[in-house]
Amino acid sequence: MSLDHYVTLGRSGLRVSPFALGAMTFGEDPGSAGCSVEESEKILATYLDRGGNFVDTANFYANGHSEKILGDWFAAHPGRRDRVVLASKFFTNLFPGDPNGGGAGRSSIIAQLDESLRRMRTDHIDLYWLHNWDRHTPIEETLRTLDDLVRAGKIRYVGFSNTPAWVTAQAQTTALLKGWTPLIALQVEYSLLARTVEGELAPLAQDQGMALVPWSPLKNGFLSGKYRRDGKVTDSARAAFVGGPSDDEFTVIDTVAAVADELGTTSAAVSLAWLRAREGTVVPILGARRVEHLDSNLAALDVTLTAEHLRVLDEVSAPTLNYPAPLHGALRAMLQFAGTTVDGEASGVYPPLLQSAVRY
């Protein structure tokens, strides 16, 4: 596989690379863990030259500097912008003291979009994400505004990020019933060390034909291969902010490293290949502070995990999901179909503790 083996993003006609390039690391805003303009441009050029076409940023990354770096680069390379799916996000308030400087209300969305378009020196954004749930704004107002912006040609597609499943389901149903622009993708935290998305959001995405676009697919670098038990990480800009893995996380990290050693590849490549093998369309976002980081991550394009590898990784990283998820697995057939086989699932025999509950 290569970056120009495109996939369709959700229930849409938008074709994107199997890995997106995340631009959160672009720019050296004080307090950030970003990289210089020069290195950012090298990373972007490397990704595009290898056939990549999906670039993701947000209005507040490096206080707007990330968007500006992208805009300046595309302006200096005529013809490249039209071949790229450029995504950005709205929500975060960049104007302290202004209650309408952020959020998901009509006036704030329009203002945030205009600022992003100005920084990125473009007349449209291909995929516009709600970065977080605005619980103070009716979802209908957000959706209608986004639909108006699609009809005006300022944005092309819509997605949600970091939003509860019940809100996302309400939004998608509302959009479909009213004939507004529906959601085609959800940007979520998802990795071998963060799988709780499988409780609600991943099944919702699968049901509605939405793609999943995971952020932090290497869990703050924990799955990159540089973290080892009793070892000290000295070359990670995030290490000082996030600390190190827990014992339980190291159990997963060790298993990933063992699979990587068996395949002759990196832990990062194995972790990313595992995500690509999940059900539905999953397009992980690759973040990099140096070109070599990007090259290491793109090694995942050449990794194919066997069924046994997937089983081992699935088992060691199995998440504990909130109620009612535990009732929707093996217990579902037992409780509903009493020992029969339905849709290929055999219910078996009631466990002793359930027999009295079912009987009475």
N, C-alpha and C positions, 0 to 999 in steps of 0.2 A: 504494500500500500504506500501511497505518497500523498502529499498535501493536496494534489490536484485530482484525487479520487473523491469527488464531492458527494455530499449527502444532502437530502432535502430536509430543510429545517421545519419539523413539525408538519402540520397540515397546511402547507403553503407551496408556492412555486419558487421559493428562495433556496438556492444551492450554495452550500458552504463547505469549507474544508473540514476534515474529520477532527482537527484541533483548531481552536481559536487562539489568537494571540492576545493576551491581556496586557493592557498598557497602564495598569495601576502603578508599575514600577518606573514609569517614564517621568522624569523630572526630579529635581533635588530640592523640593520644598522643605523648609526647616522642620525637623521632627519626623520626616518621612524616611523610608528605607529605599528611596528611589535611586536612579542612576542619572548620569549626565545626559545632556542633549545629544552629544556625539555618540555615546553608547546606545542610547535609545534609538537613534536613527540606524545604527548598524544592526540592531536586533530586528527592527521593522523591515529593513531591506533584505536581511537574510531570510526572514519568514516569507516575504512576498516572492523573492527570487526562487524559493523552493516550491512555489505553487500555491502558497497560502492565500486566502482571500477574505478571512473573517477576523476583524480587529475590534476589540472591545475596550471601551474606556468609560469614564463617568465624569460628570461636570465638576465634582469636587476632588478628583485625584490630583494630588500635588497642587491643590488650590486652583485648579483650572489649567495648570501648566501642561498636564498630559494631553489634553485636547489641543492645546496650542502647538505642541511639538508635532502632533499628527498633522494638523492643518498646514503648518509651515513646510513639512516634508512633502506632502502631496502637492502643494502649490509650486514647489521647486522641481517636481517631477510630473510634468503635464501628461495626462492620459492614464496615470496610475489610479487616480481616485475612482474613476468610473468602473474599474475592474474589481473593486473592493466592497465587501459588505461591512460598512462602518456602523458600529453600535455604540450608543452612549446611554447614560442614565440621568434621570431627574429625581429629586426629592430633597437632597441636602441643602440647607440654607447657607449660602455663601455671604449673606449680608446680615451680620449680627445686629439685632435691634429692629429689624424689619420683619414683622410677623408673616408677611406674604412673600418673603424672599425665598422660601422653600416650600416643601409639601406637594400635595397633589390636587390643589384647587385649580380652577380654570385660569385665573390670572397668573398664578405662579408657574404653572406648566408652560404657558405661552412665553413668559419672560425667560424662564430657564432654557427653553429650546432656542430662543433667539440668541441668547448669550453663547450657547454651545455652537450654534451655526456660525456665529461670528468668530469664535476662537478656532474652529476647525476649517474656516474659510470654504464652506460648502453651502449649497442651497437645500440640502436635504440630509436626513439621517436614515439609514436603511432599516435599522432596528432600534426602537426607543423603549428602554426598560423603565418601569417604575422600580426604583431602587429599594424602597421599603414601604410598608403599609402606613398610610396616613389615616389613622383612626378618627380624625376630626373632619374628614371630608367624605361626603356620600360617594360610594363607588360609582354611582351613575354619573356624577359630575366629572369624575376622572375619565371614565370611558367615553363619554360624549365628547369631551375635549380632545382626546386622542383620536377619535374617529374624525372630528372636524379637521385635525391636522393632517391625517392621512388624505382626506378628500382635497385638502389644499395643496398636497404634494410636498409638504415639509418633512413628513416621515412616511415610511413605506409599510413597516410592520410594527407590531406591539408585543411586548413581553412583560412579565412580572418577575421580581426578584425578592427573596426574603419575606414573602407574604404568606400568611396562614392559608392552609388548604381550603378552609370553609369560605374565606374571603375570595380566594381565587376561583373556586367553584361558582360562587355567587356572581362574580364578575363575568366569567365565561358564559354562564347561562343568560345573564342579562344582555350581553353583547349579541348572542345568537338570536334571542327572541326579538330584539329591537333592530336587528339588521346592522349593527355597528361592527367595527373591525374587531375580530376575535383575537385572542392570544394565541401565538404560535409556539412559544417557548417559555420555559421557566428557568431562571438562573438561580441555582441553589448550591449550598455547601454539600459536597458529596465526595467521599473518598473511602478507602478501606478503613480509615480511622473516624469516619463520620457518616454513618449509614442510617441515621434516624429518619432521613428523608423518605426511606422506603415504607414508612408507616402510612402516610397520607398523600404527600405531594407526588411521589413517583407513580403510585397507582392512578392518581387523578390525571397526570400527564399522559400515561399510557391509554387511559380511557378516552381522553379528549384529543388524542393525536398531537399532543404538544411534545416538543423536544426538551430534553434536559440539558442544560449548559452548566456544568459544575464549576464553581470557583473553589480555589484552594484544593485542587485534586491531589496534592502531595501533603496536605495538612501542615501548612507552615514549614514545609521542608522536611518534616519528620520522616516522610517516605522517600526522600531523595537518595538515600544511601549514605549520607554523611553522619547520621546518628547511629551510634553503636553503644551497647551496654558498656559502662565504665569508661566511655570515651568522652572527650570534651570537644565541642564544636567551637571553632575559633573564627571561621570564615563566613558565618551567617549574620547578615545584618538584622535578622529578626530574632536571633537567639536571645538577645538582651531583653526583648519585649515579651516573648511568649514562653520563655523558660524551656525546659526539656520535656521529653515524653515521660509518661507514667509507666509503671511496671506492666500494666495491661497493654498499653500501647507498644511497649517494647516486644511483647509476645507476638504481636502482629508484624512489627518491623523485622523481627528475626525470621519469621516465616517468609516474608517477601524477599528478604536477602537470600534465603536458601533457594527459592525458586529462581531468582536472578542468577545465582551461581550455577545452577543446573543448566540454565539456558544460555549462559555466557553473555549476559546483558546486565543492565543496571536495575537497581530497585525502583528508580523512577520510571523506567520503561515498563516494568512489570505492573506497577501500580496504575499507570495510565492505560495499559492494555486491558487490565481488569475492568476499568470503567467503560472502555469502548465495547466490552463484551456484554454489558448489561442489556436487559431487555429494552426494546424501543430505540429511539434515536438519542444518543448521548454524545455531546460534543464538548469535551473538557477544555477549559481555558488554561493555556500555558503562560505562566508568569516567569520573567527572566530579568536579572540585573546585569547579565553579561551574555555575550553571544554563545559562549560555551555552555551556559545553562540551557539555552534554547536547543542547541545541538544535542545535548544529553537527553532532553525530554523527547525530542523528535525520533530518538531511537525506538520509541514505542511503536512507530509505524511498521517496524520490521519484526515485531514480537507477536507470535500467535500462541496463546495459552491453551494447553490441552484441557480436556474435560476434568482430568485429575487435578491439574493445577488450579482450575477454577473451584473445584470442590474444596480443596485444602484452604484456599484463600477465603472462600465464603464461610467456612466453618470457623476459622480462627478469628474472623472479624465480625461474626454474627452480632447484630445490635440487639439491645433490649428496647423494645418498642412500647409506647404507651397504650393503655386500654383505648379502644377495644381490639387493637391489632392482634394480641395473643389468641383471641377467639376466632380469628379468621383464617387460621392455618389448619393443622390437623384436626382440631376440635370442630371445625365447621361441618365436615361431613358426618362426624359422630352425632352431633346434636340435631342436625337437620334431616339426615337420611337413614339413621338407625341401622348401621351395619351393611348398607348397600353400597354399590359403586356408582358414582354419578360424575359424568364428565371426566372419566379416567381416574377419579380419586376414590380409593377404597377406604371406607370408614373403619373397618375392623370391628373390635369389640369395645364396648364402653368400659373405661377404667372404673374400678370399684367406687371411687369417690364420686363419680358422675352418675352411677346407676341410681342411687337414691334420689339425686336431684332431678333426673329425668323422670323417674317413676312418680314422684310427688309434685 
